[in-house]
Amino acid sequence: MRDARAHLVQAGKEQGLWLNRLEDQHQDLHDLVNRFLESDQSVALELAATLWRFWWLRDHMAEGRSFVERASRIDGPDRIEALKGLGTIAFRQGDLSAADRAFNERLGLLEATDRKRDIADAFADMARLALRRGDFAAVRSFAEEGYKAASGLDATAIRMLVHLRAAAARMEGRYAEARALYLESRELNAQLGNERNVAGEDHNLFYVALHAGDRAEAERRFLGFREWSFAHDDAYQRPYVFLDAGVLALNDRDFERAGHLVARAQRIFEDAGAVPDPDDKVELDNAVSRLKRELGHDFDHVWAQGTELTIEEAQALAR
């Protein structure tokens, strides 16, 4: 299990292989963590610090949060990482109060150390909370603190800070700035081999291009994101692919197809007990509002059809 952590951190091919291995052992891992929480808390803490990314990325968030919440109260060298996991899962569930407590506690523990890269990452998490709250000035302020913490490190230490500055610019409608920052983040992730994040930035660049009126660029970015996500059967990215495909169809005035895809994306989020990232939540809400206007009395029928699509049917519709 110790071997898994390094592979789970990097969002590349190895991560996918390890996630699949852990999925195959899901019930055994559940029983193992539960047993060690009762018998050997130091081992339980290490397991939770390792496995939180699995629970998060494979949409086992209620289970993962239950374990990480318990483990994060245990003293030990892995507590900082467990708090990262707790904050991340709580954030994904839309529980900002719990995420705030976990991320603030982690930052406080890290500021007493010389772990500059982790401190920069902790400020990125604080910026993420500010983004969810719509406080874009605070996003930039936390990013500045993160940049200071990362001083002297290689540029990859600021990749999440760059990404969050981009997201804030996008939500403020400053699309040229957002595009430049997303491209910078994409390049930093490419240097690290974080393939999922590279694909994820293509997803974000899709919206920037669409809002800027560049339909061809938007489609190109969407295709890159879709093909990577489908090729890797990526559960985390799947609802975003369906959402993007729906938004593209909506842009092309194919309202029924758009309604089916957006509905299926929303169902995945709901089934996982998850809330989309803040910038994407805006896109989802706007898409639903427009679909209601365009479809009128047909909205409920189209939406119900979309929620009943199988994953395979939705994937075919998104192609």
C-alpha positions as CSV (number, residue, x, y, z in Angstrom):
1,M,0.0,0.0,0.0
2,R,2.9,2.4,0.7
3,D,3.9,1.9,-3.0
4,A,0.5,3.3,-4.1
5,R,0.8,6.8,-2.8
6,A,3.4,8.1,-5.2
7,H,1.4,6.7,-8.1
8,L,-1.8,8.2,-6.9
9,V,-0.4,11.7,-6.6
10,Q,0.7,11.9,-10.3
11,A,-2.3,12.0,-12.6
12,G,-0.9,9.9,-15.4
13,K,-1.0,6.3,-16.8
14,E,0.3,4.8,-13.6
15,Q,-2.4,6.5,-11.5
16,G,-5.1,4.9,-13.6
17,L,-3.6,1.5,-13.2
18,W,-3.4,1.9,-9.5
19,L,-6.9,3.2,-9.2
20,N,-8.1,0.1,-11.1
21,R,-6.2,-2.2,-8.7
22,L,-7.7,-0.4,-5.7
23,E,-11.2,-0.6,-7.2
24,D,-10.8,-4.4,-7.6
25,Q,-9.9,-4.5,-3.9
26,H,-12.5,-1.9,-2.8
27,Q,-14.4,-4.0,-0.2
28,D,-11.2,-5.5,1.2
29,L,-9.7,-2.0,1.6
30,H,-12.9,-0.8,3.3
31,D,-12.6,-3.7,5.8
32,L,-8.8,-3.1,6.3
33,V,-9.1,0.6,7.1
34,N,-12.0,-0.1,9.4
35,R,-10.0,-2.7,11.3
36,F,-6.9,-0.6,11.7
37,L,-9.0,2.4,13.0
38,E,-9.9,0.1,15.8
39,S,-6.6,-1.7,16.3
40,D,-3.7,0.4,15.1
41,Q,-4.4,4.0,14.5
42,S,-1.0,5.0,13.2
43,V,-1.5,2.5,10.3
44,A,-5.1,3.7,9.8
45,L,-3.8,7.2,9.5
46,E,-1.2,6.2,6.9
47,L,-3.9,4.2,4.9
48,A,-6.3,7.2,4.9
49,A,-3.5,9.6,3.8
50,T,-2.8,7.2,0.9
51,L,-6.3,6.2,-0.1
52,W,-8.2,9.5,0.0
53,R,-7.4,10.1,-3.7
54,F,-8.8,6.8,-4.6
55,W,-12.1,7.5,-2.7
56,W,-12.2,11.0,-4.2
57,L,-11.4,10.1,-7.8
58,R,-13.6,7.0,-8.0
59,D,-16.6,8.8,-6.4
60,H,-16.6,6.8,-3.1
61,M,-16.7,10.1,-1.3
62,A,-19.1,9.4,1.5
63,E,-17.1,6.3,2.4
64,G,-13.8,8.2,2.1
65,R,-14.9,11.1,4.1
66,S,-16.1,8.9,6.9
67,F,-12.7,7.3,7.1
68,V,-10.6,10.4,6.6
69,E,-12.6,12.4,9.2
70,R,-11.8,9.7,11.8
71,A,-8.1,9.4,10.7
72,S,-7.5,13.1,10.6
73,R,-8.0,13.3,14.4
74,I,-5.0,11.0,14.9
75,D,-1.6,12.5,15.7
76,G,1.1,11.4,13.4
77,P,3.3,12.4,10.4
78,D,0.5,11.7,7.9
79,R,-2.1,13.9,9.6
80,I,-1.3,16.8,7.3
81,E,-2.0,14.7,4.3
82,A,-5.2,13.3,5.8
83,L,-6.4,16.9,6.4
84,K,-5.7,17.6,2.7
85,G,-7.9,14.6,1.8
86,L,-10.7,15.6,4.2
87,G,-10.7,19.1,2.9
88,T,-10.7,18.0,-0.7
89,I,-13.5,15.5,-0.3
90,A,-15.6,17.9,1.8
91,F,-15.1,20.6,-0.9
92,R,-16.2,18.3,-3.6
93,Q,-19.3,17.5,-1.6
94,G,-20.1,21.2,-1.3
95,D,-19.5,21.3,2.5
96,L,-17.4,24.5,2.7
97,S,-17.4,24.7,6.5
98,A,-15.8,21.3,6.8
99,A,-13.4,22.0,4.0
100,D,-12.4,25.4,5.5
101,R,-11.7,23.8,8.9
102,A,-9.5,21.0,7.4
103,F,-7.6,23.3,5.0
104,N,-7.0,26.0,7.6
105,E,-5.8,23.4,10.1
106,R,-3.5,21.9,7.5
107,L,-2.1,25.3,6.6
108,G,-1.4,26.1,10.3
109,L,0.5,22.8,10.7
110,L,2.5,23.4,7.6
111,E,3.4,27.0,8.4
112,A,5.4,25.6,11.3
113,T,7.6,23.6,8.9
114,D,9.9,24.3,6.0
115,R,7.8,22.3,3.5
116,K,7.6,25.2,1.0
117,R,5.9,23.2,-1.8
118,D,3.2,21.9,0.5
119,I,2.7,25.4,2.0
120,A,2.1,26.7,-1.6
121,D,-0.3,23.9,-2.2
122,A,-2.2,24.8,1.1
123,F,-2.6,28.4,-0.1
124,A,-4.0,27.0,-3.3
125,D,-6.6,25.1,-1.3
126,M,-7.5,28.3,0.5
127,A,-7.8,30.0,-2.9
128,R,-10.1,27.2,-4.1
129,L,-12.4,27.9,-1.1
130,A,-12.4,31.6,-2.0
131,L,-13.3,30.8,-5.6
132,R,-16.3,28.7,-4.4
133,R,-17.5,31.7,-2.4
134,G,-17.0,34.1,-5.4
135,D,-14.4,36.1,-3.6
136,F,-12.0,36.6,-6.5
137,A,-9.9,39.2,-4.7
138,A,-9.2,36.6,-2.0
139,V,-8.3,34.1,-4.7
140,R,-5.6,36.4,-6.0
141,S,-4.4,37.2,-2.4
142,F,-4.0,33.6,-1.5
143,A,-2.3,32.9,-4.8
144,E,0.2,35.7,-4.0
145,E,1.0,34.1,-0.6
146,G,1.4,30.7,-2.4
147,Y,3.8,32.3,-4.9
148,K,5.9,33.7,-2.0
149,A,6.0,30.3,-0.3
150,A,7.1,28.7,-3.6
151,S,9.9,31.1,-4.1
152,G,13.1,29.3,-5.1
153,L,11.2,26.2,-6.2
154,D,10.7,25.1,-9.8
155,A,7.6,26.4,-11.6
156,T,5.6,23.2,-11.1
157,A,5.2,24.2,-7.4
158,I,2.7,27.0,-8.5
159,R,0.7,25.0,-11.0
160,M,-2.5,24.9,-8.8
161,L,-2.1,28.6,-8.0
162,V,-1.9,29.4,-11.7
163,H,-5.0,27.2,-12.4
164,L,-7.0,29.0,-9.7
165,R,-6.0,32.4,-10.9
166,A,-7.2,31.3,-14.4
167,A,-10.6,30.1,-13.0
168,A,-11.1,33.4,-11.2
169,A,-10.4,35.3,-14.4
170,R,-12.8,33.1,-16.3
171,M,-15.6,33.6,-13.8
172,E,-15.0,37.4,-14.0
173,G,-15.2,37.3,-17.8
174,R,-11.6,38.2,-18.4
175,Y,-11.2,35.5,-21.0
176,A,-7.8,36.6,-22.6
177,E,-6.2,36.5,-19.1
178,A,-7.9,33.2,-18.3
179,R,-6.7,31.6,-21.5
180,A,-3.1,32.6,-20.9
181,L,-3.2,31.3,-17.4
182,Y,-4.9,28.0,-18.4
183,L,-2.3,27.5,-21.1
184,E,0.5,28.1,-18.5
185,S,-1.1,25.6,-16.1
186,R,-1.5,23.1,-18.9
187,E,2.2,23.3,-19.8
188,L,3.2,22.9,-16.1
189,N,1.1,19.8,-15.8
190,A,2.5,18.4,-19.0
191,Q,6.0,18.8,-17.6
192,L,4.9,16.8,-14.5
193,G,3.2,14.1,-16.6
194,N,-0.1,14.9,-15.0
195,E,-2.2,13.8,-18.0
196,R,-5.6,14.2,-16.3
197,N,-4.8,17.8,-15.5
198,V,-3.6,18.5,-19.0
199,A,-6.9,17.1,-20.3
200,G,-8.7,19.1,-17.6
201,E,-7.2,22.3,-18.8
202,D,-8.5,21.5,-22.3
203,H,-11.9,21.3,-20.7
204,N,-11.4,24.7,-19.2
205,L,-10.0,26.2,-22.4
206,F,-13.1,24.8,-24.2
207,Y,-15.3,27.2,-22.1
208,V,-12.9,30.2,-22.6
209,A,-13.0,29.7,-26.3
210,L,-16.7,29.3,-26.4
211,H,-17.3,32.5,-24.4
212,A,-14.8,34.3,-26.6
213,G,-16.7,33.2,-29.7
214,D,-14.1,30.8,-31.1
215,R,-16.2,27.8,-32.0
216,A,-13.4,25.9,-33.8
217,E,-11.0,26.3,-30.9
218,A,-13.7,25.2,-28.4
219,E,-14.5,22.1,-30.4
220,R,-10.8,21.2,-30.7
221,R,-10.3,21.5,-26.9
222,F,-13.4,19.5,-26.2
223,L,-12.3,16.7,-28.5
224,G,-8.9,16.4,-26.8
225,F,-10.6,16.4,-23.4
226,R,-13.2,13.8,-24.5
227,E,-10.8,11.4,-26.1
228,W,-8.4,11.3,-23.1
229,S,-11.3,10.9,-20.7
230,F,-13.0,8.1,-22.6
231,A,-9.7,6.3,-23.4
232,H,-8.9,6.2,-19.7
233,D,-12.5,5.5,-18.6
234,D,-12.0,8.4,-16.1
235,A,-14.9,8.4,-13.7
236,Y,-13.9,11.9,-12.3
237,Q,-13.9,13.5,-15.7
238,R,-16.9,11.7,-17.1
239,P,-19.7,14.1,-16.0
240,Y,-17.7,17.1,-17.2
241,V,-17.4,15.5,-20.7
242,F,-21.2,15.0,-20.8
243,L,-21.7,18.6,-19.6
244,D,-19.3,20.0,-22.2
245,A,-20.9,18.0,-25.0
246,G,-24.3,19.2,-23.9
247,V,-23.1,22.8,-23.8
248,L,-21.6,22.5,-27.3
249,A,-24.9,21.0,-28.5
250,L,-26.7,23.9,-26.8
251,N,-24.5,26.3,-28.6
252,D,-25.4,24.6,-31.9
253,R,-29.1,24.8,-31.0
254,D,-29.5,21.0,-30.8
255,F,-31.7,21.4,-27.7
256,E,-32.9,17.9,-27.2
257,R,-29.4,16.4,-27.4
258,A,-28.1,19.1,-25.1
259,G,-30.8,18.4,-22.6
260,H,-30.1,14.6,-22.5
261,L,-26.3,15.2,-22.0
262,V,-26.6,17.9,-19.4
263,A,-29.2,15.8,-17.5
264,R,-26.9,12.8,-17.4
265,A,-24.0,14.9,-16.2
266,Q,-26.2,16.3,-13.4
267,R,-27.3,12.8,-12.4
268,I,-23.7,11.7,-12.0
269,F,-22.9,14.6,-9.7
270,E,-26.0,13.9,-7.7
271,D,-25.4,10.1,-7.5
272,A,-21.8,10.8,-6.2
273,G,-23.0,13.4,-3.7
274,A,-20.7,15.9,-5.5
275,V,-20.9,19.5,-6.5
276,P,-19.1,20.6,-9.7
277,D,-16.1,22.9,-9.4
278,P,-17.2,26.5,-9.0
279,D,-16.4,27.7,-12.5
280,D,-18.2,24.6,-13.9
281,K,-21.2,25.0,-11.6
282,V,-21.8,28.3,-13.3
283,E,-21.7,26.7,-16.7
284,L,-24.1,23.9,-15.5
285,D,-26.5,26.3,-14.0
286,N,-26.5,28.5,-17.1
287,A,-27.0,25.5,-19.3
288,V,-30.0,24.3,-17.3
289,S,-31.6,27.8,-17.3
290,R,-31.3,28.1,-21.1
291,L,-32.6,24.6,-21.7
292,K,-35.7,25.5,-19.6
293,R,-36.2,28.6,-21.8
294,E,-35.6,26.8,-25.1
295,L,-37.5,23.6,-24.4
296,G,-40.4,25.1,-22.5
297,H,-43.0,22.5,-21.7
298,D,-40.8,19.8,-23.2
299,F,-38.0,20.4,-20.6
300,D,-39.2,17.9,-18.0
301,H,-39.6,15.1,-20.5
302,V,-36.2,15.6,-22.2
303,W,-34.5,15.9,-18.8
304,A,-36.1,12.7,-17.5
305,Q,-35.0,10.9,-20.7
306,G,-31.4,12.1,-20.2
307,T,-31.2,11.0,-16.6
308,E,-32.1,7.5,-17.6
309,L,-29.4,7.1,-20.2
310,T,-26.8,4.5,-19.5
311,I,-23.2,5.6,-19.4
312,E,-22.6,3.8,-22.8
313,E,-25.6,5.6,-24.3
314,A,-24.4,9.0,-23.0
315,Q,-20.9,8.4,-24.3
316,A,-22.3,7.6,-27.7
317,L,-24.3,10.8,-27.6
318,A,-21.3,12.8,-26.6
319,R,-19.3,11.6,-29.7
